[in-house]
Amino acid sequence: MATIDIKSNRFQIIGKIISFVFFLFVFAIFILRFPTAKSMGLMFFALIISSFLFFVESVFILQFLFLPVGIFIDKSTQQLTIRFLCNKPKHINLNAIESFNSTKILTKSTTYEGLIVHLTDKEIILLSNFNLKDFKPVMTYLEDSKIPFNGNEKFRALSYYRQYLGSFNG
């Protein structure tokens, strides 16, 4: 088989989109309520809730932009094409991959397994069951291609998203 096409974890994607729309609706209600609050306590409450909802919406946007929702492996060209929900696909040649590690992503309800792929330009890419149907064919492909495996690595969401946010600063 010369190609492998890995799809998204549809349950996660649909859940994130529904949650995003719901929280956006609630955020709009609190933003509209904030200027019309009759008491200082109600105004403060609306401000706190609005700030929290803004943070939650920001996390969703980061995930939509920077978490892969699909991978296409073309063994004949030795290239991985990583698809995102709200960002253009990223094409990675095998020689641009420095190493990879296994990791675990902890959520409130579930622990997801995954890979952290380190590129030669110091970028990292998270591939996991959190956002993909199955990341293991990528692991097998990297192992078969003799890409160094460096064991387990703790996933840090802040560090992961910071690498992308730093590129907006110029």
Secondary structure, DSSP 8 states (H G I E B T S, - for coil): --EEEE-B-HHHHHHHHHHHHHHHHHHHHHHHHGGG-SSHHHHHHHHHHHHHHHHHHHHHHHHHHHSEEEEEEETTTTEEEEEESSS--EEEEGGGEEEEEEEEEE-SS-EEEEEEEEETTS-EEEEETTTBS--HHHHHHHHHTT--EEEE----HHHHHHHHHGGGG-
